[in-house]
Amino acid sequence: MKKAGTSTKVIEELTNQEYRYGFVTDVDTDSVPPGLNEDVIRLISAKKNEPPFLLEWRLRAYRHWLTLREPKWAHVHYPPIDYQSIVYYSAPKAKKDGPRSLDEVDPEMLATFEKLGISLNEQKRLSGVAVDAVFDSVSVATTFKEKLGEIGVIFCSFSDAVVNHPELIEKYLGSVVPYTDNFFASLNSAVFTDGSFCFIPKGVRCPMELSTYFRINAANTGQFERTLIVAEAGSYVSYLEGCTAPMRDENQLHAAVVELITHDNAQIKYSTVQNWYPGDAQGRGGIFNFVTKRGKCLGVNSKISWSQVETGSAITWKYPSCILLGDNSIGEFYSVALTNNYQQADTGTKMIHIGKNTTSTIISKGISAGHGQNTYRGLVKMGKGAKNSRNYSQCDSLLLGDKCGAHTFPYVEVGNSSSRLEHEASTSKIGEDQLFYCRQRGLSQEDAVSMIVNGFCKEVFRQLPMEFAVEAQKLLGVSLEGSVG
Amino acid sequence: MTGSKKKPILEVRGLRARVGGKEILRGLDLTIQAGEVHAIMGPNGSGKSTLANVLAGHEGYEVTGGQVMYRGKDLLSVSTEERAREGIFLAFQYPVEIPGISTAYFLRASLNSILKHRGEEEIDPIDFLTLVKKKAKLVQMDQSLLNRPVNEGFSGGEKKRNEILQMMVLEPRLAILDETDSGLDIDALKIVASGVNAMRDPERAMIVVTHYQRLLTYIVPDRVHVLSHGRIVKSGGKELALELEEKGYAWTEIDSPAPAAPTSPDVPAS
């Protein structure tokens, strides 16, 4: 018999590299006691000086949430979450009202982000990427705000946007993901604390990548951020999102909502590298990542493109989706999801075709190792009026080892006869033969596994902005493919 | 090389190996000098591919006895990748596909791992491209294949040419060609053979594993060995291949000396 487990061993070594972002920053925090009730929501709203409409909206969301039950349909298993034991607001103590400039940001905080590879010092940043750094419940700094302001781009923390641009928030908040949408979206709507707001005015092509880096630090807190990106007619923006958390034995809840809106001929490219703490090799600890992300292609010829690399979290429950309202609008979803040890991911997308001639593309790559369980769940819906709409879906699974699992649940609803759908799916295993071939050419086992995994994810990595593609490849423990070829 | 005392590149002594619990190699002996091309022939199941895979270090094959010396050092304790870096190359009978990784990138990574092992500088992408294009021309391989993922969607002939291309770029000391002729038409066979012939070198040895004599018309071996039931039962010059073609493998079975059979008194001395 072939000796079993040589590739499994390598994969274990490769994927069991220690979580590099597991440290804790020692800062004084301003936290509310654990538990959730209307007073906590009022307190959060007051801390943020929110206008009355927003408090009302939060309370409506909370009251609705009380009527809901946690969804159980996902292919994930976890102990019940005690929502009354979670701290819903935790912020590093500010010296004054909050930092006005980078000079006033707690050096400890700057050091934390430096350590994570996110420099908040504008002069130090080589590439044109503006960053909003969110630490637990608040945004600690946003770079390049002024420079972007000169061309009318608004890029700031959600809290700042609520104070400075309440009309935009009131207009767009909940317009894609209403507070009644689902259990976790309702919870987020009630208690969300910060996040990013981007507004790209008419005809502007945002000259730099905008990014938000989320960091959970405090124990027993939940992170509930909210991101809202509005691209006015003819504008373009590329937005990146990254996240990490300390290593802790207990699970922590992260329930975010992201809403994207594109007007006529506008385009939003949204890329995520999700690297929340995944838990240890025995499945202890890790983040529960229950996220609602949705984009609305409101205008004609508009386009929303989601790219995600999901390597972290104990449990991922996430379906970045597109509502293709405008005629000729385009939705895209490119995903790599890796589950190792006892990680579980149930992820995919929904493409809702409403406008005529709308097109969507779904490329999903699931990699399972260890005892990981990886599920693709997707819906393609062609409405009655979505004449000549098209979808192409491709879902590939790669299994590393024999204790993991891959599952695919594609749903299709077609309401007219002129639409066209294509679906391709494959499941493969890293073969001993592939490994032997690579090693016979002088590559080490580790490099061989990396190369095979890298090749498998190629179509998705190609969609990521350069800086992110590199990080994503590093995350999967792979070496960068050279420029030849 | 015209040195007076020849040191073998490869010395195999009493090699035994099994796969799936079944013994395939049963005491195989083989010595190959630098500069030589040896053909290993034999019927299906005789152990040809097993020998090739064992020499290359495939972990699916269990070595149960014997010794293999490569350039004077024990080979069997060395890992697969170390053997490759030390200059052992296997042209696969069934080359493997690696989706998403371009042929050129793969081959450069391979070459660099070998250069690094030798303590030499890695080759940069531009120089590599020049090199690989030159070699691709020699095996008449379409350059567009270099940008395509390794062996993915390649025809049988293209896969085999890709193996020869890799051999030419990596310049091994010991090349093992495992049924490189299988599935090739006569034109492709000639191209592959001329690639192999161009690689002949006093410093290099080659083992050509084949089922048919056909390939040996184009790659003329120095020695021909016939493998049967995991042992070499007959060795000779290039004419042995022709004889085999004529008489079939059954001939070697009958002709092979029964192990340790005592001669009867009335057998005339030869």
Interface residues (C-beta under 8 A of the other chain):
Chain A: M1 K2 K3 T6 G431 E432 D433 Q434 F436 Y437 C438 R439 Q440 R441 G442 L443 S444 Q445 D447 M451 I452 N454 G455 F456 C457 K458 E459 E481 G482 S483 V484 G485
Chain B: G20 G21 A56 G57 H58 E59 G60 E62 S79 T80 E81 R83 A84 R85 F89 L90 F92 P95 V96 E97 I98 P99 G100 I101 S102 T103 A104 Y105 F106 L107 R108 A109 S110 S113 I114 H117 P125 F128 L129 L146 N147 P149 Q166 L170
